[in-house]
Amino acid sequence: MRIINERRNCNSNANDFVTLLLNAECNEKSEDFEIDKKRRTLTEDEIIAQCFVFYVAGYETMSSLLNFTMYALTVNPEVQEKLYDELKD
């Protein structure tokens, strides 16, 4: 909530997911969706929900990637040694 309120108050030009959703909330900045001849924009709850989904999806993806990487390094000690040498330099 704090980030959304800060972005609204300072008219930030950040190029990120939150700004994209906030722009979709504004009638002037987004395409209007007509449902029964009424304009449809994102509500604040929908913006928060989408930010949460985006965060959780990114977290799970990175977690899976790191787990697989650790497994691959464990079963391939020669690759693990090469990585260690590379990082040491």
C-alpha positions as a printed NumPy array, in Angstrom:
array([[  0.   ,   0.   ,   0.   ],
       [  2.766,   2.433,   0.931],
       [  4.534,   2.057,  -2.404],
       [  1.298,   2.48 ,  -4.347],
       [  0.423,   5.64 ,  -2.41 ],
       [  3.927,   7.053,  -2.886],
       [  3.762,   6.401,  -6.623],
       [  0.388,   8.125,  -6.889],
       [  1.513,  11.184,  -4.916],
       [  4.8  ,  11.854,  -6.703],
       [  3.763,  10.931, -10.27 ],
       [  6.783,   8.68 , -10.611],
       [  8.078,   7.832, -14.071],
       [  9.524,   4.506, -12.917],
       [  9.424,   1.837, -15.574],
       [  8.167,  -1.153, -13.588],
       [  5.19 ,  -3.414, -12.961],
       [  3.59 ,  -1.195, -10.291],
       [  3.62 ,   1.825, -12.596],
       [  2.075,  -0.244, -15.372],
       [ -0.784,  -1.274, -13.075],
       [ -1.294,   2.271, -11.793],
       [ -1.47 ,   3.537, -15.361],
       [ -4.138,   0.926, -16.071],
       [ -6.125,   2.364, -13.164],
       [ -6.311,   5.829, -14.722],
       [ -8.898,   6.424, -17.423],
       [ -6.654,   8.84 , -19.306],
       [ -3.673,   6.51 , -19.474],
       [ -5.276,   3.188, -20.309],
       [ -7.585,   1.686, -22.811],
       [-11.113,   1.612, -21.489],
       [-12.875,  -1.693, -21.184],
       [-16.594,  -1.437, -21.666],
       [-18.839,  -3.761, -19.73 ],
       [-22.529,  -2.983, -20.154],
       [-21.591,   0.489, -21.501],
       [-19.6  ,   1.282, -18.329],
       [-15.891,   1.981, -18.203],
       [-13.883,  -0.706, -16.454],
       [-10.545,   0.097, -14.821],
       [ -8.468,  -1.692, -12.212],
       [ -9.459,  -1.181,  -8.594],
       [ -6.918,  -0.692,  -5.834],
       [ -7.584,  -4.223,  -4.551],
       [ -6.928,  -5.638,  -8.03 ],
       [ -3.642,  -3.734,  -8.253],
       [ -2.522,  -5.07 ,  -4.866],
       [ -3.572,  -8.615,  -5.808],
       [ -1.657,  -8.488,  -9.096],
       [  1.476,  -7.185,  -7.342],
       [  1.216, -10.065,  -4.86 ],
       [  0.828, -12.666,  -7.63 ],
       [  3.79 , -11.186,  -9.505],
       [  5.951, -11.304,  -6.351],
       [  4.99 , -14.869,  -5.429],
       [  5.51 , -16.15 ,  -8.976],
       [  8.97 , -14.581,  -9.109],
       [  9.899, -15.96 ,  -5.701],
       [  8.903, -19.516,  -6.614],
       [ 10.764, -19.364,  -9.919],
       [ 13.998, -18.177,  -8.308],
       [ 13.68 , -20.701,  -5.501],
       [ 13.323, -23.572,  -7.977],
       [ 16.23 , -22.3  , -10.066],
       [ 18.551, -22.041,  -7.062],
       [ 17.544, -25.504,  -5.794],
       [ 18.252, -27.091,  -9.173],
       [ 21.569, -25.231,  -9.474],
       [ 22.711, -26.467,  -6.051],
       [ 21.694, -30.025,  -6.955],
       [ 23.536, -29.861, -10.292],
       [ 26.68 , -28.566,  -8.59 ],
       [ 26.46 , -31.286,  -5.94 ],
       [ 26.306, -34.157,  -8.433],
       [ 29.013, -32.601, -10.658],
       [ 31.997, -31.846,  -8.414],
       [ 34.224, -30.977, -11.395],
       [ 31.8  , -28.212, -12.413],
       [ 31.584, -27.101,  -8.795],
       [ 35.381, -26.81 ,  -8.686],
       [ 35.429, -24.774, -11.926],
       [ 32.796, -22.432, -10.513],
       [ 34.746, -22.059,  -7.28 ],
       [ 37.936, -21.221,  -9.175],
       [ 36.078, -18.703, -11.34 ],
       [ 34.56 , -16.96 ,  -8.33 ],
       [ 37.852, -16.97 ,  -6.457],
       [ 39.594, -15.038,  -9.273]])
